[in-house]
């Protein structure tokens, strides 16, 4: 099966931009499925063709996908499970009507083979199920935790200013951190092969690291000491809320509440759910994951920060 024309949902976002870059670099004809005509204006791809896409409306999704061979996308976290399931149903129906040949869904998080009574996680499972039921070949790329979280505005200034990497992982939680470029590469490779069709592909980097090891790599990359500070998930959520809203109050079903629940789950399991054998993606997709230290050294850690 030859895939050439791909509709990317979420193209303007942090996870979408590396995917667009990866697809363009490998000769795909890419269209951004967006709700605003000017959504790509502030990205490195201001001239990328766009099509209106509303993930709450099957008719709109069918029109957005029309003429495309495949859809590749991530979706915003939705902490109301019924709403997430609705998104999945509308996208699936639109894909079915448009006759897509393939669907690549980046779940943007760990997904267990069963519900966890975590609304955002279980909603991801509902979306996967709806897409599978179309009968269209689907590949579900299921990343662990993004290395890029360490570079975000809610982490990087503290790393650079005080030498502290603060994260809601318990000190001995092992994580195969993965970078966004590798997620994009996995999605692109899944479009180019049928080996992964119908597969759930857990995706992580080549090393399982605890917080102190991440901090040591960051220290080497930036040339100054960095120590790991293990935050209680509730404290992490309160800090995130305060940074964005000015209040430490964590509203139920907010992204901050949802993040706290995710990490509370991860931290209380006997075996870390965020461990991944990179051989699985290597065998299915032929890719070699990026080492954390190499990723850290590739970043400009002072960009955009006060001198």
HELIX and SHEET records of a PDB file:
HELIX    1   1 UNK A   14  UNK A   25  1                                  12    
HELIX    2   2 UNK A   58  UNK A   65  1                                   8    
HELIX    3   3 UNK A   81  UNK A   98  1                                  18    
HELIX    4   4 UNK A  119  UNK A  132  1                                  14    
HELIX    5   5 UNK A  147  UNK A  151  5                                   5    
HELIX    6   6 UNK A  156  UNK A  162  1                                   7    
HELIX    7   7 UNK A  180  UNK A  192  1                                  13    
HELIX    8   8 UNK A  211  UNK A  222  1                                  12    
HELIX    9   9 UNK A  233  UNK A  245  1                                  13    
HELIX   10  10 UNK A  255  UNK A  267  1                                  13    
HELIX   11  11 UNK A  278  UNK A  285  1                                   8    
HELIX   12  12 UNK A  292  UNK A  297  1                                   6    
SHEET    1   A 7 UNK A  50  UNK A  52  0                                        
SHEET    2   A 7 UNK A  29  UNK A  34  1                                        
SHEET    3   A 7 UNK A   5  UNK A   9  1                                        
SHEET    4   A 7 UNK A  70  UNK A  73  1                                        
SHEET    5   A 7 UNK A 102  UNK A 106  1                                        
SHEET    6   A 7 UNK A 137  UNK A 143  1                                        
SHEET    7   A 7 UNK A 200  UNK A 203  1                                        
SHEET    1   B 2 UNK A 164  UNK A 167  0                                        
SHEET    2   B 2 UNK A 227  UNK A 230  1                                        
END                                                                             
